[in-house]
Amino acid sequence: MVWNQFRATPGGAEARSSVNGHTAVYNADRSVTIVVSRGMTAHPNSVTALDHPRGNLALRWFLADGVPVRPEVRLGRASDAPAEVD
């Protein structure tokens, strides 16, 4: 989920700001790649900050069977994100 400094999601219906277990498109290895960018991209798990220069990412797990593995975060180009999905 993309948040601004006030813990509010920027934008509205015109932009996707979160991915959850039901909306995520999984990679072939069952991992999930989420692309966060200033605008929407063609990636199936793209979320946008609507051109806001800074903000926060909120990662939450509800009713998890155990402690989730810490997410791996990398800065890179959206075009380099894995696109091989199930």
Biopython code that builds the backbone (N, CA, C, O; Angstrom):
import numpy as np
from Bio.PDB.StructureBuilder import StructureBuilder

atoms = [
    (1, "MET", "N", (0.852, -1.172, 0.000)),
    (1, "MET", "CA", (0.000, 0.000, 0.000)),
    (1, "MET", "C", (0.899, 1.237, 0.000)),
    (1, "MET", "O", (1.853, 1.321, 0.773)),
    (2, "VAL", "N", (0.591, 2.171, -0.854)),
    (2, "VAL", "CA", (1.319, 3.438, -0.919)),
    (2, "VAL", "C", (0.595, 4.447, -0.031)),
    (2, "VAL", "O", (-0.614, 4.642, -0.149)),
    (3, "TRP", "N", (1.348, 5.078, 0.850)),
    (3, "TRP", "CA", (0.798, 6.096, 1.753)),
    (3, "TRP", "C", (1.580, 7.384, 1.622)),
    (3, "TRP", "O", (2.764, 7.369, 1.286)),
    (4, "ASN", "N", (0.913, 8.510, 1.890)),
    (4, "ASN", "CA", (1.638, 9.775, 2.002)),
    (4, "ASN", "C", (2.038, 9.981, 3.467)),
    (4, "ASN", "O", (1.846, 9.088, 4.292)),
    (5, "GLN", "N", (2.585, 11.138, 3.786)),
    (5, "GLN", "CA", (3.052, 11.387, 5.153)),
    (5, "GLN", "C", (1.925, 11.430, 6.181)),
    (5, "GLN", "O", (2.188, 11.409, 7.383)),
    (6, "PHE", "N", (0.681, 11.490, 5.726)),
    (6, "PHE", "CA", (-0.467, 11.528, 6.626)),
    (6, "PHE", "C", (-1.151, 10.165, 6.728)),
    (6, "PHE", "O", (-2.258, 10.066, 7.257)),
    (7, "ARG", "N", (-0.507, 9.123, 6.229)),
    (7, "ARG", "CA", (-1.050, 7.762, 6.179)),
    (7, "ARG", "C", (-2.334, 7.692, 5.364)),
    (7, "ARG", "O", (-3.251, 6.934, 5.681)),
    (8, "ALA", "N", (-2.379, 8.478, 4.333)),
    (8, "ALA", "CA", (-3.519, 8.473, 3.415)),
    (8, "ALA", "C", (-3.043, 7.972, 2.058)),
    (8, "ALA", "O", (-1.911, 8.231, 1.649)),
    (9, "THR", "N", (-3.899, 7.270, 1.385)),
    (9, "THR", "CA", (-3.583, 6.787, 0.051)),
    (9, "THR", "C", (-3.816, 7.915, -0.941)),
    (9, "THR", "O", (-4.901, 8.496, -0.966)),
    (10, "PRO", "N", (-2.811, 8.239, -1.767)),
    (10, "PRO", "CA", (-3.000, 9.320, -2.728)),
    (10, "PRO", "C", (-3.988, 8.931, -3.815)),
    (10, "PRO", "O", (-4.094, 7.760, -4.181)),
    (11, "GLY", "N", (-4.698, 9.904, -4.319)),
    (11, "GLY", "CA", (-5.593, 9.685, -5.447)),
    (11, "GLY", "C", (-6.890, 9.022, -5.058)),
    (11, "GLY", "O", (-7.331, 9.102, -3.912)),
    (12, "GLY", "N", (-7.481, 8.380, -6.007)),
    (12, "GLY", "CA", (-8.761, 7.724, -5.788)),
    (12, "GLY", "C", (-8.932, 6.608, -6.782)),
    (12, "GLY", "O", (-8.024, 5.804, -6.991)),
    (13, "ALA", "N", (-10.077, 6.557, -7.386)),
    (13, "ALA", "CA", (-10.400, 5.476, -8.319)),
    (13, "ALA", "C", (-9.519, 5.483, -9.567)),
    (13, "ALA", "O", (-9.429, 4.472, -10.263)),
    (14, "GLU", "N", (-8.878, 6.597, -9.854)),
    (14, "GLU", "CA", (-8.070, 6.701, -11.077)),
    (14, "GLU", "C", (-6.702, 6.043, -10.960)),
    (14, "GLU", "O", (-5.976, 5.953, -11.949)),
    (15, "ALA", "N", (-6.340, 5.580, -9.759)),
    (15, "ALA", "CA", (-5.008, 5.020, -9.574)),
    (15, "ALA", "C", (-5.047, 3.822, -8.634)),
    (15, "ALA", "O", (-5.824, 3.792, -7.680)),
    (16, "ARG", "N", (-4.210, 2.849, -8.912)),
    (16, "ARG", "CA", (-4.093, 1.678, -8.036)),
    (16, "ARG", "C", (-3.009, 1.967, -7.006)),
    (16, "ARG", "O", (-1.884, 2.315, -7.362)),
    (17, "SER", "N", (-3.350, 1.822, -5.728)),
    (17, "SER", "CA", (-2.393, 2.151, -4.677)),
    (17, "SER", "C", (-2.064, 0.976, -3.771)),
    (17, "SER", "O", (-1.278, 1.126, -2.835)),
    (18, "SER", "N", (-2.650, -0.198, -4.028)),
    (18, "SER", "CA", (-2.336, -1.339, -3.172)),
    (18, "SER", "C", (-2.498, -2.657, -3.924)),
    (18, "SER", "O", (-3.178, -2.739, -4.946)),
    (19, "VAL", "N", (-1.853, -3.676, -3.383)),
    (19, "VAL", "CA", (-1.948, -5.042, -3.886)),
    (19, "VAL", "C", (-2.194, -5.920, -2.669)),
    (19, "VAL", "O", (-1.571, -5.717, -1.627)),
    (20, "ASN", "N", (-3.090, -6.893, -2.783)),
    (20, "ASN", "CA", (-3.307, -7.819, -1.664)),
    (20, "ASN", "C", (-3.287, -9.253, -2.185)),
    (20, "ASN", "O", (-3.087, -9.490, -3.376)),
    (21, "GLY", "N", (-3.494, -10.190, -1.292)),
    (21, "GLY", "CA", (-3.422, -11.597, -1.660)),
    (21, "GLY", "C", (-4.423, -12.028, -2.712)),
    (21, "GLY", "O", (-4.205, -13.030, -3.393)),
    (22, "HIS", "N", (-5.510, -11.300, -2.861)),
    (22, "HIS", "CA", (-6.514, -11.649, -3.859)),
    (22, "HIS", "C", (-6.279, -10.950, -5.195)),
    (22, "HIS", "O", (-6.705, -11.455, -6.234)),
    (23, "THR", "N", (-5.616, -9.813, -5.186)),
    (23, "THR", "CA", (-5.407, -9.074, -6.432)),
    (23, "THR", "C", (-4.017, -9.282, -7.023)),
    (23, "THR", "O", (-3.790, -8.955, -8.188)),
    (24, "ALA", "N", (-3.085, -9.819, -6.240)),
    (24, "ALA", "CA", (-1.707, -9.993, -6.710)),
    (24, "ALA", "C", (-1.628, -11.036, -7.819)),
    (24, "ALA", "O", (-2.314, -12.057, -7.783)),
    (25, "VAL", "N", (-0.787, -10.759, -8.793)),
    (25, "VAL", "CA", (-0.448, -11.731, -9.831)),
    (25, "VAL", "C", (0.916, -12.281, -9.432)),
    (25, "VAL", "O", (1.888, -11.532, -9.333)),
    (26, "TYR", "N", (0.988, -13.595, -9.202)),
    (26, "TYR", "CA", (2.200, -14.227, -8.686)),
    (26, "TYR", "C", (3.192, -14.535, -9.786)),
    (26, "TYR", "O", (2.812, -14.802, -10.926)),
    (27, "ASN", "N", (4.486, -14.495, -9.430)),
    (27, "ASN", "CA", (5.546, -14.950, -10.326)),
    (27, "ASN", "C", (5.481, -16.473, -10.393)),
    (27, "ASN", "O", (4.795, -17.099, -9.585)),
    (28, "ALA", "N", (6.184, -17.072, -11.344)),
    (28, "ALA", "CA", (6.180, -18.526, -11.507)),
    (28, "ALA", "C", (6.641, -19.243, -10.239)),
    (28, "ALA", "O", (6.196, -20.363, -9.986)),
    (29, "ASP", "N", (7.519, -18.635, -9.431)),
    (29, "ASP", "CA", (8.013, -19.263, -8.201)),
    (29, "ASP", "C", (7.135, -18.951, -6.994)),
    (29, "ASP", "O", (7.529, -19.239, -5.864)),
    (30, "ARG", "N", (5.959, -18.373, -7.204)),
    (30, "ARG", "CA", (4.972, -17.994, -6.185)),
    (30, "ARG", "C", (5.376, -16.772, -5.372)),
    (30, "ARG", "O", (4.709, -16.446, -4.390)),
    (31, "SER", "N", (6.439, -16.096, -5.752)),
    (31, "SER", "CA", (6.764, -14.809, -5.137)),
    (31, "SER", "C", (5.929, -13.744, -5.836)),
    (31, "SER", "O", (5.291, -14.021, -6.851)),
    (32, "VAL", "N", (5.929, -12.538, -5.301)),
    (32, "VAL", "CA", (5.168, -11.437, -5.892)),
    (32, "VAL", "C", (6.116, -10.262, -6.103)),
    (32, "VAL", "O", (6.835, -9.868, -5.185)),
    (33, "THR", "N", (6.116, -9.716, -7.284)),
    (33, "THR", "CA", (6.869, -8.501, -7.591)),
    (33, "THR", "C", (5.870, -7.364, -7.692)),
    (33, "THR", "O", (4.907, -7.437, -8.454)),
    (34, "ILE", "N", (6.105, -6.307, -6.916)),
    (34, "ILE", "CA", (5.248, -5.127, -6.959)),
    (34, "ILE", "C", (6.074, -3.962, -7.468)),
    (34, "ILE", "O", (7.146, -3.673, -6.935)),
    (35, "VAL", "N", (5.584, -3.301, -8.486)),
    (35, "VAL", "CA", (6.268, -2.154, -9.071)),
    (35, "VAL", "C", (5.621, -0.888, -8.536)),
    (35, "VAL", "O", (4.430, -0.657, -8.744)),
    (36, "VAL", "N", (6.409, -0.064, -7.844)),
    (36, "VAL", "CA", (5.929, 1.216, -7.319)),
    (36, "VAL", "C", (6.559, 2.308, -8.167)),
    (36, "VAL", "O", (7.783, 2.373, -8.284)),
    (37, "SER", "N", (5.747, 3.155, -8.753)),
    (37, "SER", "CA", (6.289, 4.193, -9.627)),
    (37, "SER", "C", (5.428, 5.450, -9.541)),
    (37, "SER", "O", (4.367, 5.460, -8.917)),
    (38, "ARG", "N", (5.913, 6.505, -10.184)),
    (38, "ARG", "CA", (5.189, 7.785, -10.171)),
    (38, "ARG", "C", (3.855, 7.690, -10.888)),
    (38, "ARG", "O", (2.899, 8.375, -10.523)),
    (39, "GLY", "N", (3.788, 6.855, -11.894)),
    (39, "GLY", "CA", (2.559, 6.651, -12.649)),
    (39, "GLY", "C", (2.342, 5.169, -12.853)),
    (39, "GLY", "O", (3.215, 4.364, -12.529)),
    (40, "MET", "N", (1.205, 4.799, -13.380)),
    (40, "MET", "CA", (0.922, 3.385, -13.620)),
    (40, "MET", "C", (1.786, 2.853, -14.751)),
    (40, "MET", "O", (2.087, 3.565, -15.709)),
    (41, "THR", "N", (2.182, 1.588, -14.625)),
    (41, "THR", "CA", (2.947, 0.914, -15.668)),
    (41, "THR", "C", (2.118, -0.252, -16.184)),
    (41, "THR", "O", (1.013, -0.495, -15.700)),
    (42, "ALA", "N", (2.641, -0.962, -17.149)),
    (42, "ALA", "CA", (1.940, -2.118, -17.714)),
    (42, "ALA", "C", (2.102, -3.364, -16.847)),
    (42, "ALA", "O", (1.440, -4.370, -17.101)),
    (43, "HIS", "N", (2.968, -3.326, -15.826)),
    (43, "HIS", "CA", (3.177, -4.498, -14.970)),
    (43, "HIS", "C", (1.873, -4.840, -14.245)),
    (43, "HIS", "O", (1.182, -3.928, -13.790)),
    (44, "PRO", "N", (1.514, -6.119, -14.121)),
    (44, "PRO", "CA", (0.232, -6.474, -13.500)),
    (44, "PRO", "C", (0.114, -6.102, -12.020)),
    (44, "PRO", "O", (-1.000, -5.983, -11.508)),
    (45, "ASN", "N", (1.240, -5.915, -11.323)),
    (45, "ASN", "CA", (1.220, -5.519, -9.913)),
    (45, "ASN", "C", (1.779, -4.107, -9.739)),
    (45, "ASN", "O", (2.524, -3.842, -8.796)),
    (46, "SER", "N", (1.425, -3.226, -10.628)),
    (46, "SER", "CA", (1.885, -1.847, -10.585)),
    (46, "SER", "C", (1.015, -1.029, -9.633)),
    (46, "SER", "O", (-0.213, -1.090, -9.693)),
    (47, "VAL", "N", (1.659, -0.268, -8.759)),
    (47, "VAL", "CA", (0.960, 0.713, -7.932)),
    (47, "VAL", "C", (1.641, 2.058, -8.134)),
    (47, "VAL", "O", (2.812, 2.113, -8.507)),
    (48, "THR", "N", (0.918, 3.135, -7.891)),
    (48, "THR", "CA", (1.450, 4.453, -8.187)),
    (48, "THR", "C", (1.367, 5.398, -6.992)),
    (48, "THR", "O", (0.457, 5.310, -6.169)),
    (49, "ALA", "N", (2.328, 6.290, -6.920)),
    (49, "ALA", "CA", (2.323, 7.366, -5.925)),
    (49, "ALA", "C", (1.750, 8.647, -6.519)),
    (49, "ALA", "O", (1.792, 9.701, -5.885)),
    (50, "LEU", "N", (1.213, 8.559, -7.737)),
    (50, "LEU", "CA", (0.622, 9.710, -8.435)),
    (50, "LEU", "C", (1.544, 10.918, -8.454)),
    (50, "LEU", "O", (1.121, 12.045, -8.198)),
    (51, "ASP", "N", (2.790, 10.668, -8.758)),
    (51, "ASP", "CA", (3.808, 11.704, -8.929)),
    (51, "ASP", "C", (4.179, 12.434, -7.634)),
    (51, "ASP", "O", (4.845, 13.468, -7.683)),
    (52, "HIS", "N", (3.758, 11.911, -6.479)),
    (52, "HIS", "CA", (4.194, 12.519, -5.217)),
    (52, "HIS", "C", (5.676, 12.202, -5.027)),
    (52, "HIS", "O", (6.091, 11.069, -5.273)),
    (53, "PRO", "N", (6.483, 13.169, -4.597)),
    (53, "PRO", "CA", (7.929, 12.965, -4.531)),
    (53, "PRO", "C", (8.392, 12.059, -3.392)),
    (53, "PRO", "O", (9.512, 11.552, -3.447)),
    (54, "ARG", "N", (7.571, 11.837, -2.361)),
    (54, "ARG", "CA", (7.980, 10.967, -1.257)),
    (54, "ARG", "C", (6.736, 10.395, -0.580)),
    (54, "ARG", "O", (5.621, 10.883, -0.762)),
    (55, "GLY", "N", (6.964, 9.364, 0.194)),
    (55, "GLY", "CA", (5.857, 8.712, 0.882)),
    (55, "GLY", "C", (6.343, 7.485, 1.613)),
    (55, "GLY", "O", (7.534, 7.350, 1.894)),
    (56, "ASN", "N", (5.438, 6.604, 1.918)),
    (56, "ASN", "CA", (5.741, 5.388, 2.671)),
    (56, "ASN", "C", (5.096, 4.188, 1.995)),
    (56, "ASN", "O", (4.101, 4.309, 1.280)),
    (57, "LEU", "N", (5.688, 3.032, 2.242)),
    (57, "LEU", "CA", (5.072, 1.779, 1.844)),
    (57, "LEU", "C", (4.651, 1.066, 3.113)),
    (57, "LEU", "O", (5.458, 0.900, 4.028)),
    (58, "ALA", "N", (3.425, 0.651, 3.177)),
    (58, "ALA", "CA", (2.920, -0.097, 4.330)),
    (58, "ALA", "C", (2.751, -1.549, 3.901)),
    (58, "ALA", "O", (2.065, -1.838, 2.921)),
    (59, "LEU", "N", (3.373, -2.452, 4.633)),
    (59, "LEU", "CA", (3.278, -3.880, 4.360)),
    (59, "LEU", "C", (2.589, -4.528, 5.555)),
    (59, "LEU", "O", (3.052, -4.401, 6.689)),
    (60, "ARG", "N", (1.478, -5.225, 5.298)),
    (60, "ARG", "CA", (0.708, -5.794, 6.404)),
    (60, "ARG", "C", (0.326, -7.233, 6.073)),
    (60, "ARG", "O", (0.075, -7.568, 4.915)),
    (61, "TRP", "N", (0.286, -8.071, 7.091)),
    (61, "TRP", "CA", (-0.164, -9.450, 6.953)),
    (61, "TRP", "C", (-1.249, -9.681, 7.987)),
    (61, "TRP", "O", (-1.042, -9.434, 9.176)),
    (62, "PHE", "N", (-2.397, -10.151, 7.544)),
    (62, "PHE", "CA", (-3.498, -10.467, 8.447)),
    (62, "PHE", "C", (-3.693, -11.972, 8.493)),
    (62, "PHE", "O", (-3.661, -12.643, 7.461)),
    (63, "LEU", "N", (-3.892, -12.492, 9.674)),
    (63, "LEU", "CA", (-4.157, -13.911, 9.883)),
    (63, "LEU", "C", (-3.078, -14.803, 9.275)),
    (63, "LEU", "O", (-3.385, -15.863, 8.730)),
    (64, "ALA", "N", (-1.833, -14.385, 9.365)),
    (64, "ALA", "CA", (-0.717, -15.182, 8.843)),
    (64, "ALA", "C", (-0.505, -16.403, 9.732)),
    (64, "ALA", "O", (-0.674, -16.326, 10.949)),
    (65, "ASP", "N", (-0.138, -17.522, 9.129)),
    (65, "ASP", "CA", (0.128, -18.751, 9.883)),
    (65, "ASP", "C", (1.415, -18.653, 10.693)),
    (65, "ASP", "O", (1.597, -19.391, 11.662)),
    (66, "GLY", "N", (2.301, -17.755, 10.307)),
    (66, "GLY", "CA", (3.570, -17.561, 10.999)),
    (66, "GLY", "C", (4.134, -16.201, 10.660)),
    (66, "GLY", "O", (3.499, -15.403, 9.971)),
    (67, "VAL", "N", (5.327, -15.945, 11.148)),
    (67, "VAL", "CA", (5.992, -14.679, 10.847)),
    (67, "VAL", "C", (6.447, -14.711, 9.385)),
    (67, "VAL", "O", (7.232, -15.582, 9.009)),
    (68, "PRO", "N", (5.972, -13.785, 8.562)),
    (68, "PRO", "CA", (6.361, -13.784, 7.142)),
    (68, "PRO", "C", (7.844, -13.465, 6.965)),
    (68, "PRO", "O", (8.454, -12.787, 7.792)),
    (69, "VAL", "N", (8.402, -13.964, 5.882)),
    (69, "VAL", "CA", (9.774, -13.638, 5.513)),
    (69, "VAL", "C", (9.839, -12.154, 5.205)),
    (69, "VAL", "O", (8.932, -11.606, 4.579)),
    (70, "ARG", "N", (10.900, -11.507, 5.639)),
    (70, "ARG", "CA", (11.056, -10.071, 5.389)),
    (70, "ARG", "C", (11.090, -9.796, 3.886)),
    (70, "ARG", "O", (11.848, -10.441, 3.162)),
    (71, "PRO", "N", (10.288, -8.856, 3.410)),
    (71, "PRO", "CA", (10.272, -8.552, 1.971)),
    (71, "PRO", "C", (11.632, -8.032, 1.496)),
    (71, "PRO", "O", (12.353, -7.360, 2.234)),
    (72, "GLU", "N", (11.955, -8.356, 0.271)),
    (72, "GLU", "CA", (13.170, -7.853, -0.364)),
    (72, "GLU", "C", (12.771, -6.663, -1.225)),
    (72, "GLU", "O", (11.865, -6.766, -2.052)),
    (73, "VAL", "N", (13.445, -5.538, -1.033)),
    (73, "VAL", "CA", (13.122, -4.321, -1.764)),
    (73, "VAL", "C", (14.341, -3.900, -2.580)),
    (73, "VAL", "O", (15.458, -3.841, -2.066)),
    (74, "ARG", "N", (14.109, -3.610, -3.847)),
    (74, "ARG", "CA", (15.198, -3.151, -4.727)),
    (74, "ARG", "C", (14.733, -1.938, -5.514)),
    (74, "ARG", "O", (13.585, -1.856, -5.949)),
    (75, "LEU", "N", (15.641, -1.010, -5.684)),
    (75, "LEU", "CA", (15.384, 0.149, -6.529)),
    (75, "LEU", "C", (15.867, -0.190, -7.935)),
    (75, "LEU", "O", (16.999, -0.638, -8.121)),
    (76, "GLY", "N", (15.016, 0.023, -8.902)),
    (76, "GLY", "CA", (15.396, -0.282, -10.275)),
    (76, "GLY", "C", (14.390, 0.295, -11.248)),
    (76, "GLY", "O", (13.492, 1.048, -10.871)),
    (77, "ARG", "N", (14.554, -0.062, -12.476)),
    (77, "ARG", "CA", (13.639, 0.397, -13.527)),
    (77, "ARG", "C", (12.446, -0.559, -13.608)),
    (77, "ARG", "O", (12.605, -1.776, -13.512)),
    (78, "ALA", "N", (11.261, 0.005, -13.784)),
    (78, "ALA", "CA", (10.050, -0.808, -13.895)),
    (78, "ALA", "C", (10.165, -1.785, -15.041)),
    (78, "ALA", "O", (9.649, -2.899, -14.954)),
    (79, "SER", "N", (10.833, -1.395, -16.118)),
    (79, "SER", "CA", (10.971, -2.266, -17.274)),
    (79, "SER", "C", (11.836, -3.494, -16.971)),
    (79, "SER", "O", (11.784, -4.475, -17.714)),
    (80, "ASP", "N", (12.625, -3.460, -15.902)),
    (80, "ASP", "CA", (13.461, -4.593, -15.517)),
    (80, "ASP", "C", (12.776, -5.540, -14.538)),
    (80, "ASP", "O", (13.346, -6.577, -14.199)),
    (81, "ALA", "N", (11.582, -5.218, -14.078)),
    (81, "ALA", "CA", (10.858, -6.061, -13.114)),
    (81, "ALA", "C", (10.441, -7.359, -13.801)),
    (81, "ALA", "O", (10.078, -7.348, -14.978)),
    (82, "PRO", "N", (10.490, -8.480, -13.070)),
    (82, "PRO", "CA", (10.055, -9.752, -13.677)),
    (82, "PRO", "C", (8.642, -9.636, -14.237)),
    (82, "PRO", "O", (7.739, -9.125, -13.574)),
    (83, "ALA", "N", (8.467, -10.106, -15.437)),
    (83, "ALA", "CA", (7.149, -10.052, -16.074)),
    (83, "ALA", "C", (6.607, -11.452, -16.330)),
    (83, "ALA", "O", (5.490, -11.605, -16.824)),
    (84, "GLU", "N", (7.400, -12.485, -15.992)),
    (84, "GLU", "CA", (6.933, -13.858, -16.132)),
    (84, "GLU", "C", (6.031, -14.170, -14.969)),
    (84, "GLU", "O", (6.519, -14.374, -13.857)),
    (85, "VAL", "N", (4.744, -14.215, -15.180)),
    (85, "VAL", "CA", (3.782, -14.451, -14.114)),
    (85, "VAL", "C", (2.881, -15.619, -14.466)),
    (85, "VAL", "O", (2.738, -15.986, -15.632)),
    (86, "ASP", "N", (2.263, -16.210, -13.415)),
    (86, "ASP", "CA", (1.315, -17.307, -13.628)),
    (86, "ASP", "C", (0.043, -16.780, -14.244)),
    (86, "ASP", "O", (-0.883, -17.549, -14.502)),
]
sb = StructureBuilder()
sb.init_structure("model")
sb.init_model(0)
sb.init_chain("A")
sb.init_seg("    ")
for serial, (resi, resn, name, xyz) in enumerate(atoms, 1):
    if name == "N":
        sb.init_residue(resn, " ", resi, " ")
    sb.init_atom(name, np.array(xyz, "f"), 0.0, 1.0, " ", f" {name:<3s}", serial, name[0])
structure = sb.get_structure()
